[in-house]
Amino acid sequence: MIRLKGNKAFIISAMVAILGIASDFVLGYATPEAIGHYGIIQVGWGEVALWRPMISMLMATVAFPIYLFGIQEVAERIRLSFPKLSRLFLTLSILSSSGWLLTHVFFCAPQFVYSYLFQKGMPELALEMADELTLMLFPGLAVMLVIMSLALLLLFIMFMSGRTPFARWTALGSPFVVFAILAVIQSVFPDSRFAMGLLTGFIHFGLLVQFSMILAQTRRNASKNAENPS
């Protein structure tokens, strides 16, 4: 895999995180009220324009692979402190990356089907088809989510240890933490399309915050080293 050395990897990963946030917001901005058997389909999906899941998939397809440059550089920066865990983190990240786009398909495909059939005047069939499509996609998604969660948990633990080149508070940018914050916001505004759109993009928000934190610390450390060479 090609490695982008220095801050380039963090900058480009933070930039594509913004694209990822946009892709999820376009997808999640709908009246929130779960319907169907699995709590995934939202009542507002029937009003969603068909171009939205299509453009959302396009943006996600661009964003997801580029994250690996930043992830690879993070693993390299913490390698001296955690040689085995950093390799495991990178390995799990690469393994899960094959299914990252599936997370988007899991929401985009049912939303497209539901919206299309609903707008054709077949709401019952729309719900049935979207439910069945959700069920079909879930097993593969579950495997990917377990692997990805393990990678994110490892990174969180390494940051919290205080033994990496980055401060402990870098762990606060974890998608786990960001999800908790956005979930609280969404619970305070349960009928807000905007809050639902933000919550949908929690992973990208977390990655944006975390890569930005890492970039800021890297630049600060480089500035200190330049001022005090030894």
C-alpha positions in Angstrom: 0.0 0.0 0.0 1.3 3.5 -0.9 2.1 5.5 2.2 1.5 9.3 2.4 4.1 10.4 4.9 3.9 13.3 7.2 0.8 15.4 7.7 -0.5 14.8 4.2 -2.2 11.6 5.3 -4.0 13.4 8.1 -5.0 16.4 6.0 -6.5 14.3 3.2 -8.3 12.0 5.7 -9.8 15.0 7.5 -10.9 16.4 4.1 -12.6 13.2 3.0 -14.3 13.0 6.4 -16.1 16.1 5.5 -17.2 14.4 2.3 -18.3 11.4 4.4 -20.4 13.7 6.7 -22.1 15.2 3.6 -22.8 11.7 2.2 -24.4 10.6 5.5 -26.3 13.8 6.0 -27.9 13.6 2.6 -28.9 10.1 3.4 -30.1 10.7 7.0 -31.9 14.0 6.6 -35.5 12.7 6.9 -38.4 12.8 9.3 -37.3 10.4 12.1 -39.8 7.7 13.1 -38.8 4.0 12.8 -41.2 1.8 11.0 -41.0 -1.8 9.8 -39.6 -4.8 11.7 -36.0 -3.8 12.3 -36.1 -0.1 13.3 -34.0 1.0 10.3 -36.6 2.4 7.9 -37.8 5.9 8.8 -41.2 7.3 8.0 -39.7 10.2 6.2 -38.0 8.0 3.6 -41.1 8.1 1.5 -40.5 11.8 0.8 -36.8 11.4 -0.1 -35.8 12.3 -3.6 -34.3 9.4 -5.5 -31.1 11.3 -6.3 -30.2 11.5 -2.6 -29.2 7.9 -1.9 -27.5 7.8 -5.3 -25.3 10.9 -4.7 -24.7 9.6 -1.1 -23.3 6.4 -2.5 -21.1 8.2 -4.9 -19.6 10.4 -2.2 -19.1 7.5 0.2 -17.4 5.5 -2.6 -14.8 8.3 -3.0 -14.3 8.9 0.8 -14.0 5.4 2.3 -10.8 4.1 0.6 -8.9 7.3 1.2 -9.3 6.9 5.0 -6.7 4.1 4.8 -3.9 6.6 4.2 -4.6 8.3 7.6 -5.2 5.1 9.4 -1.9 3.7 8.1 0.0 6.8 9.2 -1.6 6.7 12.7 -0.5 3.1 13.0 3.0 4.0 12.0 3.1 6.9 14.6 2.1 4.7 17.5 4.2 1.7 16.3 7.1 2.3 18.7 4.8 2.5 21.7 2.7 -0.5 20.7 4.4 -2.6 18.0 2.0 -5.5 18.2 -1.2 -3.6 18.9 -0.5 -1.0 16.1 -0.1 -3.9 13.6 -3.3 -5.5 14.8 -5.1 -2.1 14.6 -3.9 -1.7 11.0 -4.8 -5.2 10.1 -8.3 -5.0 11.5 -8.8 -1.7 9.8 -7.8 -3.1 6.4 -10.0 -6.2 6.9 -13.0 -4.1 7.8 -12.4 -1.6 5.0 -13.7 -4.2 2.5 -17.1 -3.8 4.1 -17.1 -0.1 4.8 -19.2 0.7 1.7 -21.6 -2.0 2.8 -22.6 0.2 5.8 -23.7 2.7 3.2 -25.4 0.2 1.0 -27.3 -1.1 4.1 -29.1 2.3 4.3 -28.9 3.5 0.7 -30.4 0.5 -1.0 -33.5 0.1 1.3 -34.0 3.9 1.3 -34.0 3.9 -2.5 -36.4 1.0 -2.8 -38.7 2.3 -0.2 -38.8 5.8 -1.7 -39.2 4.5 -5.2 -42.2 2.2 -4.4 -43.8 4.7 -2.0 -43.8 7.4 -4.6 -45.3 5.0 -7.1 -48.2 4.6 -4.8 -47.3 1.2 -3.2 -46.5 2.0 0.5 -47.1 -1.5 1.7 -44.9 -3.1 -0.9 -42.3 -0.4 -0.2 -42.1 -1.3 3.4 -42.0 -5.0 2.8 -39.3 -4.8 0.2 -37.2 -2.4 2.2 -37.5 -4.7 5.3 -36.5 -7.8 3.3 -33.5 -6.0 1.8 -32.4 -4.8 5.2 -32.6 -8.4 6.5 -30.6 -9.7 3.5 -27.8 -7.1 4.0 -27.5 -7.4 7.8 -25.3 -10.5 8.2 -22.4 -9.1 6.2 -22.8 -5.8 7.9 -22.7 -7.4 11.3 -19.3 -9.1 10.6 -17.8 -5.8 9.3 -19.1 -3.9 12.3 -17.5 -6.3 14.8 -14.1 -6.0 13.0 -14.3 -2.2 12.7 -15.4 -1.8 16.3 -12.4 -3.9 17.5 -10.1 -1.6 15.5 -11.6 1.5 16.9 -11.6 0.1 20.4 -7.9 -0.8 20.1 -7.1 2.8 19.0 -9.1 4.2 21.8 -7.3 2.1 24.4 -3.9 3.0 23.0 -4.7 6.7 23.0 -6.0 6.5 26.6 -2.8 4.8 27.8 -0.9 8.0 27.4 2.0 6.1 25.8 1.5 7.2 22.2 2.9 10.4 20.8 -0.5 11.9 21.1 -2.3 13.2 24.2 -4.9 11.1 26.0 -7.7 13.5 25.1 -7.2 12.4 21.5 -9.4 9.5 22.4 -12.3 11.9 22.8 -12.5 12.1 19.1 -13.4 8.4 18.9 -16.6 7.6 16.9 -17.9 5.9 20.1 -17.7 9.2 22.0 -19.1 11.2 19.1 -22.0 8.8 18.7 -22.9 9.2 22.4 -22.9 13.0 22.0 -25.0 13.0 18.8 -27.4 10.4 20.2 -28.1 12.7 23.2 -28.7 15.6 20.8 -31.0 13.5 18.7 -32.9 12.4 21.8 -33.4 16.0 22.9 -34.7 16.8 19.4 -36.4 13.5 18.4 -38.5 15.0 15.6 -35.6 16.9 14.0 -34.5 15.9 10.5 -31.3 17.9 11.1 -30.4 16.0 14.3 -31.1 12.7 12.5 -28.9 13.7 9.6 -26.0 14.5 12.1 -26.4 11.2 14.0 -26.3 9.3 10.7 -22.8 10.7 10.1 -21.3 9.9 13.5 -18.5 7.8 12.2 -17.3 10.5 9.8 -17.7 13.2 12.5 -15.5 11.1 14.8 -12.9 10.6 12.2 -12.9 14.3 11.3 -12.4 15.2 15.0 -9.7 12.6 15.6 -7.7 13.3 12.5 -7.9 17.0 13.2 -6.7 16.5 16.8 -3.8 14.4 15.5 -2.9 16.9 12.9 -2.9 19.8 15.4 -0.7 17.9 17.8 1.7 16.9 15.0 2.1 20.5 13.8 2.5 21.8 17.4 5.2 19.2 18.1 7.0 20.0 14.9 6.9 23.7 15.7 8.4 23.1 19.2 11.1 20.9 17.8 12.0 23.7 15.3 12.2 26.3 18.0 14.2 24.1 20.4 16.5 21.8 18.3 18.6 19.5 20.4 
